[in-house]
Amino acid sequence: MIPVTSFAGKTVAVFGLGGSGLASCHALKAGGAEVIAADDNAENVAKAAQAGFITADLHNVSWANFAALVLAPGVPLTHPAPHWSVLKAREAGVEVIGDIELFCRERRRHAPDAPFVAITGTNGKSTTTALIAHLTKVAGYDTQMGGNIGTAILSLESPRMGRVHVIEMSSYQIDLTPSLDPSVGILLNVSEDHIDRHGTIGHYAAVKERLVAGVQGGGTSIVGVDDGYCRDVADRLDRAGKNVVRISVKNPLASGIYFEHGNIVRASGGARSEVAALGGIGSLRGLHNAQNAACAAAAALAMGISQDVLQNGLRSFPGLAHRMEQVGRRGNVLFVNDSKGTNADATAHALSSFSDIFWIAGGKPKAGGITSLTSFFPRIRKAYLIGEAAQEFSGTLGTQVPHEISQTLDVAVEHAARDAEASGLTDAVVLLSPACASFDQYRNFEIRGTKFRDLVQALPGVKPVV
């Protein structure tokens, strides 16, 4: 745990008592603050009370003595409307911040030069975060990984030299971190997502930009420039005098790091050199993973990690659970769990990685559905549609792609496995990449992906992928 000393002797309200909220309560208390814990969910309030915290309905207390409101990232800050606790804080002139802001303040107070790598992007940020954490471990760092990837940042160990914090950040978390100042900041990409929480894609992109714009002096801003929003971000950072490393997997760059013929290449001053090879690394299959690997390589190089260590780390990376995870093989059929593909852009990366796909898709649909995936339809031998989106997706697939409405995951797995095996194709892939949120049938994508993995591994004759 990281004790938060910056509010010692002060009273702090914490709203939203899930994992990161409770961790904030413990960290603030350990640092000498008085904590008032609150939530709209009575069960969460009861858990906080059982943990020894003062709880209150923040509707009915004076805000005059609160030094800050620490807000959980799942609670709306701006859109579709500010949460009532945010309005109360603003009326009282109380700052509204999140748990990563508390971390940043502690780092500045106690170890401002300790390495801190922050990663964001619409797609790929979890894989990139896990890969950078793996590379820094291989390089001998005491590596602390957390944030949006799963472990609350204040549950990690405190910043110090020789210890690196590798932190995935959602746009919600960035919004609550006004003084975000990593030593290495990475913006992978920007495409339409979470507009319900940001109002417009322009605002969403601006929030993402803050992560790389805030990189501390002497640090490195790494920006994927294969979309227009991020190209504009990189240009603005250049004009602001930041040390910017551009990343592309679509085009060679005169200066930056790009992907070409299976290799990560660095270009500078008219010279180019190969940094690492990705050929044959199953956990980094596909162009989307080439971008993740190139950004991770740029971060490793910015931290002074050697190319030999980088290459060894890439080759030993096991991959991320629920993200292009190879969960089994039966004969010529490979089963791939991409449950983290919760929107069409993420699923496009998965579909682009294989040629003979028996595709399981559906769940709670997002704006735009799968209309953007039509260029990948020739790769799909048959689709198996589940959840709320089944009828909508059926209409989009039409006569272009053979499909069935399976409704549930267990039926989809059984039928897809049967059809893939009967196809006789030498490289058939049963791919769960839903292009949807999980919330219609599962609490989160991890539970959905675990269910898929269990169903696959229960099939007769399925063996682990070596």
ABEGO torsion letter per residue (X at the ends): XBBBAAABGBBBBBBGABAAAAAAAAAAAAAGBBBBBBBABAAAAAAAAAAGBBBBBAAABBAAABABBBBBAABBAAOABBBAAAAAAAAAGBBBBBAAAAAAAAAAAABAABBBBBBBEABGAAAAAAAAAAAAAAAGBBBBBBEAAGBBAAABBBBBBGBBBBBBBBAAAAAABAABBBABBBBABBBBBGAAAAGBAAAAAAAAAAAAAABBBGBBBBBBAABAAAAAAAAAAAAAGBBBBBBBAABBBABEBBBBGGBBBBBBGGBBBBABBABGBAAABEAAAAAAAAAAAAAAAAAGBBAAAAAAAAAABAEBBGBGBBAEBBEABBBBBAAABABAAAAAAAAAABABBBBBBEEBBBBGEAAAAAAAAAABABBBBBEAAAAAAAAAAEAABBBBBAGBAAAAAAAAAAAAAAAGBAABBBBBBAGBBAAAABABAAAAAAAAAAAAAABBGBBBBX
